[in-house]
């Protein structure tokens, strides 16, 4: 008798997770630049996955299922921000973003400083030409 409400809650979580994943997919297709697409692809996708995992845990009604599902969620929560950061940096450096959509561009000075002219002799090993002088 108590299984019916749990099944309904699990179905609601599956539908919510599917809708969030759909929103993530539509956002990735529709947004104009890499940074916007990145935001659309990471936030709702992770929340959608969490909703589907909750639905699976509710419908399985087993602690072993929960113990198997927790690492899935933890792996996504740990790797998604790092991957998003790296993809965002690559998109910024390849100029795959619209500057007019940025409210604050905190990375511009760092990228300009990193891609500036290299002074001769900076970063060279001082002992690298010692063999040339000796012989």
N, C-alpha and C positions, 0 to 999 in steps of 0.2 A: 504493500500500500504506500510506503514512503518512497518507493523507487520512482513513481511517476513525477513528483515535483523535481527530483534531482535530474531526471531525464530532460525535463522542460528547461531547467536552468542550463544544463549542458548544451542543449540545442540552441539556446539564446547565445551562449558563448561562442559556439561554432559559427553562427550567423554573423555575430559581431566581429569575430576574427576574420571571416571571409570578406566582410564589407571593408574592414580596415586594410586588408591586403589589396582589395580592388582599388581603394582610394590611393594607395601607394603606387600601384601600377599606372593608374590614370595620371597621377602627378608626375611620374617619371616621363610619361609620354608628352604631357602638355606644358610643363614648365619650360621657360625660355633658356636657362643656362645651367651649367653643371652644378653650381652651388644650390640653386633652387631644387633641382632634380634630386640632389643628394639628400636634402632635407626631407623631401617627399618620400624618398625611397627608404629612409632609415627609421624615422619616428613611427609612422603607422604600421610599418612592417613588423617591427619588434613587438609592438602592442598587440597586433593581430596574432602573432605567434604565441604570445602569452595567453591570449584568450582561447586559442585552439588547444593549447596544452592544458589549461584549466578544464576545458570541456572533456578532454580525454581522461584526465584524472578523475573527474566526477563520474563519467560513464564507466570507467574501469572499476571503481570502488575497491582499489587495492593499493596498499602501501608500497608494494614492489613497483607498481606502475608509476607512482609518484616519485620513487627513488630513481627510476630510469628517466623521468621527464625533467627533473630538476637540473641535471647537467646540461640538457638541451637549452633551457632558458638561461642558465648561467653563462654558457658558452656564447650565446647571442649577445647577452648584456655586456660581456667583456670584450668581444671582438668587434662588434658593430661600431662603437665609437672610434676605435683605433682605425678601422678600415675607412670610416667616413672622414676622419681627419686626414689620412694619407691621400685619399681620392680628392678631397677638397683642396689640399695643397697642390696636388698635381694639376687640377683644373685651373687653379689660380695662376700657377706658373706658366701654363700653356696658353693663358689668356682666353680660356673657355668660360668666361663669365662676363656679365654686363655690369660695368662700373656704375651705371645710373641706378641700379637696384641695391647697391651697397649703401647703408646708412653711414657706417664708419669703416674705413679701410685701414685696419691696424697692421696689415702685413706689407703694405706698399713700401715703407721705409726699409724694412728688413730685406725684401727682395731686391730693391735698388742697391742697397749696400752690398749684398751678396753677389750681385751680377756686375758690380763696378769694375773698372780697370784694375788689373793686377800689377803691382809694382815689381820691377825686376829685382830679383834677389830675395823677395819675401817668400818664406815657406821653403826655400831651398836648404838642403842639408849642407852645413858649412864644411864638412869633411869630404864632400862628394868630389871635389876637384883636387884633393890633396895629392892623389896619385899623379895628376898631370904636372903638378909643380915639381914633384920629386924627380921625375925622369926626363 
